[in-house]
Amino acid sequence: MTFPLIFAIAWALILAAGGGLLTTIGEWYYDLKKPSWQPPDWLFGPAWTTIFALAAWAFVRSWDGAEAVGETSLLIALYVINGVANFVWSPMFFTLKRPDWALYEVPILWASVLALVLTLGRYDDLAPWLIVPYLAWVSFATVLNWKIVQLNKPFGGEA
């Protein structure tokens, strides 16, 4: 196996497994008021799995182009920053039970995904398009997060 393939698989698995472990859907979550247009809970796992697989594929596709211009460190840094930003959201929302804090973190996550879209095109023609579903999903999730905060605020009291 090559480094880009190992990195991409590790990145996707760490985010998928970590996100799953940090997402405890319990009574607190079920008691939240949610908009009628929220997708069913079962859809989130397959959506994130697809998004991470596409983003991993984009990394592998971009590697040779980044290597040709000496920018593999930039490519790795963009994915690491995105992974950290993605990883931070779930504990804020689910573990700390602070959708309001998670909403403040979302612009960092969204910007990290946009940076992937804008940068990967330098290395591969298809790669940024593989990231577009990620950007769309994070954009949708931002609106959903905002609506949950709006319907349930204030947060920070007794859990």
N, C-alpha and C positions, 0 to 999 in steps of 0.2 A: 504494500500500500504506500501511496505517496503522502508527503506531508499535507498538501492541501486537502486530500480526501480524509485523512485522519483528523485534521483540525476541524473540517466542516462537520463531520459526523459527531465528534466530541462536543462541539459548540451546540449543535441541535439537540443532542441527547441530554446534555447538562441543563439546557434551558427547559426542555420539555419535562424532564424528570424533576428538576428543581421547582419549576412552576407548579407542577402537580402536587408535590409534597408541601409546598407553601400555600396551597389553596384548599383550605378546610371549609367545606360548605356545610355549615351547621345551622342550628336554630337562629342564631343572630342574622345570618345571611337570609334565611327564609323569611324572617320577620321584616326585612327591609321592604319598603314600598318600591316597586320597580315599574317602569313604563310598560304599557301593553305591547310595545313593539320589541321588547327585549327577546332575543332568541332563546330557545329552550336551553337549559343547562347542558344537556348532552351534546350540543353542537360545539361548545367551546373547545373541548379536547381535540376533535377531528380538525377544527379550523386551525388551531395552533400547530398541530402536527403537520398539516399541509404547508402552513406558512414557514415553519422551520425547515422543512424539507426543501422547499423552493429556495429559501435564503441560503441553505447549505450548498445547493446546486449552483447558485449564483457565485458563491465563493470559489468553488472548484473551477467554474468556467472562467472566472476573472484572474485566477492565479497566474497563468502563463503571460497574459498581457501585463499584469503588474510586475512580474519578474523581468519582462523585457525592458521596462522603463525604470527599473530599480525601486519600485514602490510597494514591494511586498509588506514592508513594515507598516505602511499606511493602511493597506488592506486588512492586516491583522488587527491593527489598532481600532479601525472602524468597527470591526466585528466584536472586539472585546468591549468597547464602549457601549455598543448596542446591547450586548449580552448583559452587562451590568445594569444598564438602564431598564432593560426588560425584567431582570431578576428582582429589582427593588420594588416594583409595583405591587406584586402579589402580597408580600408580607405587610405592606402599608394598608392595603385594602382589607385583606382577610385576617391576618394574624393580629395586627394592631387595631383592627376594626375602625380604620380611619380612611374612608373613601375620599374625604376632603384632602388629606395629605397626598393620597394617591393621585388625585386630580392635579395637584401642584407639581407632581413628578412627571406627569404625562408629557408636557412640552419637551422635556429632555429626551424621553423615549422617542417621541415623534420626530424631533430634530435628528436623532441618531439614525432613524430609518430613512429620513429624507437625505441625509448625507450619503447613505449607501446608494440610493437611487441616483443621486447626482454624480457620484464618484465612479461607480462600477461601469458606467458607459465608456469611460476612458479605456477600459481593459477588454470589454466584450460587448457586442451589440445586444445580446439577449439578456444578459445578467440584470440590468436595471429593471427590465420588464418582469423578471422573476421576483423582484422585491415589491413591485406595485401592489400586489394583494396584501402584503404586510402593511404597507402604508395605508391602504384603504381600511383594513381591519382595525389598526390602531386609531385611525380617525373616527371610525364608527364607535369603537370602545371608549374613546374620549367623550363623545356625546352621551353615550350611555352612562359613563361614570359621572358626568356633570348632572345628568337628570336624576340619578340616584342620590347625589348630594343634595340637589334641590328639593327632592321629595322627602328627605329624611333628616335634614339638618335641624338642630345643631348636633355635632358629634363631639366626642371627648368626655362625655359623662360616664357614668357607671356602665360597664359593658354587660 
